Amino acid sequence: MSGPDWLLEPAAERPFQVVASRQVARVRDIGLRLDTVRWPEGGESDHRVVETPSAVWMVPVFESGDTVLVRQWRHPWNRSSWEVPAGTLEPGEEPLPAAQRELAEEAGLTAEDWLSLGRTRGSAALTGVQYLYLAQNLTSVGRSPEVAEADMIVRRLPLRQALAAAFDGTIEHATSVAALCRAGRHVGLL
């Protein structure tokens, strides 16, 4: 099932012209850019653009119907967050190999079957694309977490429970909620 036909219409052309673009700051793989745009009516406005890398988000689903969530400290929120396994694409890396690498690093799993669940975007100000995957026919290989993942907790639970946590707000991370919903729909739970 898809949405109304108007959702499938091609995107309109950019309604403005970028007349100036200035890099305000850069810290490793995150940049802040200020673009000045001119609208057809002649007015100008500034747009803040946060240049972020793209990332992958995986929902592993075992034959039993279980999935895996990870809990990790999120410094900007000053709290930990339950999420699906995820990770940032390395420069030049394609999404699927990144998803395979990150699933092994964070959840200690490999998958024989991968299905793209599409893409999302986190915010209109962010440039990175979020690639979502369903991983099935899983094998445990042991985790190899990065230094920043030392505090990560990995939990296996029924996908139905993870979906309930997404719907009741226990899982607040928006991309994880989207990934869980798309995976749940694909396996017939929604």
Secondary structure by P-SEA (a helix, b strand, c coil): cccccccccccccccccccccccccccccbbbbbbbbbccccccbbbbbbbcccccccccccccccbbbbbbbbccccbbbbbcccccccccccaaaaaaaaaaacccccccbbbbcbbbbccccccbbbbbbbbccccccccccccccccbbbbbccaaaaaaaaaacccccaaaaaaaaaaaaaaccc
